[in-house]
Amino acid sequence: MFGNPDIPESTFTLSWQRPEELRARCDSMYFTYIDPLTSNLKRVDMFVQSSLHIQSAAINGGQIFITIFKFGCNIVDAVGDGIDNLP
């Protein structure tokens, strides 16, 4: 549950890493959700912004389902300085 069902007009804020950090690890990343006000499927490009405010998040009982899609892989965190460090 993302919102307070007793206050259906409450806003939910979802945030994630900065787009620069995401770009260092994958080719693209976005998520989808059903907008509680319009019942339309929304797609949010996580490379364009680092947060989203969902207005009236609790209007439908406070349940919002988010599906995250990640494409590509750039391994940057565990790479050593040379070929000797590779398994």
C-alpha positions in Angstrom: 0.0 0.0 0.0 1.5 3.3 -1.0 -1.0 5.8 0.3 -3.3 6.4 3.3 -6.8 5.1 2.3 -8.2 7.5 4.9 -6.7 10.4 2.9 -7.3 9.4 -0.7 -6.0 12.7 -2.1 -2.5 12.1 -0.5 0.5 12.2 -2.8 3.1 9.4 -3.0 6.6 10.2 -4.0 8.8 7.5 -5.5 12.5 8.2 -6.0 15.6 6.3 -7.3 19.2 6.8 -8.2 20.3 9.7 -10.4 20.0 9.0 -14.2 23.8 9.2 -14.5 24.2 6.3 -12.1 21.6 4.2 -13.9 23.3 4.9 -17.3 26.6 3.5 -15.9 24.9 0.2 -15.2 22.3 -0.4 -18.0 21.2 0.7 -21.4 17.7 1.8 -20.4 15.4 1.6 -17.5 11.7 2.5 -17.0 8.7 1.5 -15.0 5.0 1.3 -15.7 2.0 1.8 -13.4 -1.7 2.5 -13.6 -2.5 6.1 -12.9 -5.0 6.1 -10.0 -6.9 9.2 -11.4 -7.2 8.2 -15.0 -6.8 4.4 -14.9 -4.4 4.8 -17.8 -1.1 2.9 -18.0 1.8 5.3 -17.5 5.4 4.7 -18.5 8.2 6.6 -16.7 11.7 6.8 -18.2 14.0 6.5 -15.3 16.9 8.0 -17.3 15.0 11.3 -17.7 14.1 11.9 -14.1 14.9 10.6 -10.6 11.6 10.9 -8.9 7.9 10.8 -9.5 5.0 12.3 -7.5 1.8 10.3 -7.9 -1.2 12.5 -7.1 -4.2 11.0 -5.2 -2.2 7.8 -4.8 -4.8 6.3 -2.3 -7.9 7.1 -4.3 -8.4 3.4 -5.3 -7.6 1.9 -1.9 -3.9 2.8 -1.9 -2.7 0.1 -4.1 -0.4 1.0 -7.0 1.5 -1.8 -8.8 4.8 -0.8 -10.4 6.7 -2.9 -12.9 10.3 -2.0 -13.5 12.0 -2.9 -16.9 15.8 -2.8 -17.2 17.7 -3.5 -20.4 21.4 -4.1 -21.0 24.2 -4.6 -18.5 27.3 -2.5 -17.9 29.4 -4.1 -15.2 31.3 -1.3 -13.5 31.3 -2.0 -9.7 33.4 -5.2 -9.5 35.9 -4.8 -12.3 39.5 -4.7 -11.2 42.4 -2.8 -12.7 43.7 -5.5 -15.1 43.1 -8.9 -16.6 44.8 -10.6 -13.6 41.8 -9.8 -11.5 39.4 -11.6 -13.6 38.2 -15.1 -12.5 
